[in-house]
Amino acid sequence: MAILNHVLDSIETHIGFPRSRTNGISRRLQEAGQLPVGAPGVAPELDQRDVCLLLSVLMSAPKLHEAVDHAQAYAAMTPGGVVLSAGAPDSIPRALEYLEVQSEIAIGGEPEAVDDVRGHRFEFVHHWRELAAYTPQGSATRFVLPGQLASHQQAPHRVAGVVKGEALVSLMKDLF
């Protein structure tokens, strides 16, 4: 578990996202119950999933009032926009679960697996909900909302916040 202020400082250090912006977004997510709030005299503690959620919302650059919607979208996005039926296997990850698995590998994985995560590139698209994860081998996995086409650009220009795998590994190792 990592204290919220330490998480925000580490995001600024390793990812380069300004603390002035992370304060407002994290407060909105806390007010919506998406992040823990702590207690009087006790700082909020975030786990890996919370850090991945905060990072994905920050990098997708929502307007402040859209932060909660972005958080809910990352929890629902599926690979390729596939619509999962009730009988779909649990092994099909959502975008947030995928980031959490990558962070777990970064923290305690085998050295070869950690090196693989270091070679990844994660793109959080600004104008529509999409996470594109590029592997060192050149393959890409695109997570979009169920029912959307992952291969279809949904705006005239694609602008994305990029987190290199090296930065994600450094962030997670610093926090956990």
N, C-alpha and C positions, 0 to 999 in steps of 0.2 A: 504494500500500500504506500502511496506517495501523497504527501500533503499538497493541496491545490496550489499554493503559492510557489512551491518548488517545481511543480509541473509547468506552471506558466513561465517561470524563469528558464527552465530547461528548453521549452519550446522556443523561446526567444533566442537562446544560445545556439541550439543545434539546427533549428529550422529557419530562424531569422524572422519569425513573425512577431511584430511589436507588441509589447506588454499592454500598451494602451488599448489595443483592439481585443486582446484575449480576455481582459477583465470584463468587458461588457458582454461578450459572447458567453463566457462561463457563467456569469450572473443570470443571463436569460435561461440557460439550460438548467441551472439550479432552481430557478423559480418555477420551471415547468416539470420539475421532478426527474429530469434526465441525468443530472449529476447530483451526488450527495451534498448536503448543506452543512453537515457537522452539527455541533451543539454549542450552547453558550460556553465560551472559553476553550472549545475544542475545534481545531481546524478540520475542515473536510478532508477526508482521505479518499483518493481515487485508486481504483484497481486498473489493470491493463485495458480492460474493455472501456472504462471511462476515459482513459487517455486517448485511445483510438477514436472514440466518438468525438471528443473535443478536437482532436487533430483533423478529423475529416470535415467537421463543420467549419473550422477555421480556414482550411485550405480551399473549401468550396466557395468561400467569400460571399456569404449571404449578407443581405441587409440585416441589420440588427433584429428587426421584427420577424425575419424569416428563419432565424437560427433554429428554432424548435422544429419547424417543418423540414429543414435539412437533416436534422438529427433523426427524425422519424423515417425519412427517405433512405438514409444509409442503413438503417436496421432492416429495411424491406427490400432493397435492391438485390436482384438475383443475377447470376451469370447469363449474359446474353438476353436478359429480359424475359426469361422463361417463366411461364405461369405455373406454379407448383400446385398440384392437386393435393387433396387430403392424404393420399397414399404415397406421396413422394418421399424418397429416402431423406433422412435427417442429415446425411453426409453432403448434401448440396449446400454449400455455404452462402450466406448473405454477405454483402460487402463488408459490414462491420465485423462479422465473424472471420472473414478472410484476413482482415487487418490484425485481428486479435491473434490468430494463429501465427502470422508472420512475426508479431511482437514476441510471442512465446518462444519461437525458434531463435529470435535475436537474443533473448535473455539466457536461455538454457539449452540451446540446441547443440548438436555436434558441430565442430569447427567447419566442416564442409557445408553444412546446412546454413550456418551463419554467413559464410562467404557467399552462398547463393542469394540470401536475402540482401546482402550488401550490394549485389549487382542489379537488384530490382530498381524499377522506377515507377512511382505511383503518381498518377495524374488525377486531380480532383477538378472536374469541369465546372466552370462558373455559371454558365447560362442555362444549363439543364442538369438534372441529376445523373451523374455518371462517375464511376471510378474505373480507370483503366490501369491495370497492373501489367507492366512489361517485365519479362524475365530476362536474365542474362543470355539465354539461348535465343532470344528474339521473338518469342511467342507473347501474345497479349491476351488478357482476360478482361472483358468489359462487363462491369456490373451496372445495370440500369433498372429502373422500376419495372415490375412485371407487366408484360404486354407491350413494352416499347421495343423497337428494333435497335439493337446495339450497334449495328453497322450503318445506321442512318443519322446523319448530322442534323440536329434539331434547331440550328440557328445558322445565320450566314457565316459567323466566325466562331471558331472553337478556341476559347481561352481557358487555360487550366492552371491551377496551382500544382507545382511539381515538388514531390518529396523524393529525394534519392534514397535508395536503400541504406546507404552508408549513414545518412542522417537519422533514419528511423532506428537503426541498430544503436547508434550513439545515444539517442534520446532514451530508448528503453533501458539500456545498460546503466545510464546515469540515474534513472528513476527507480529501477528495481534491482 
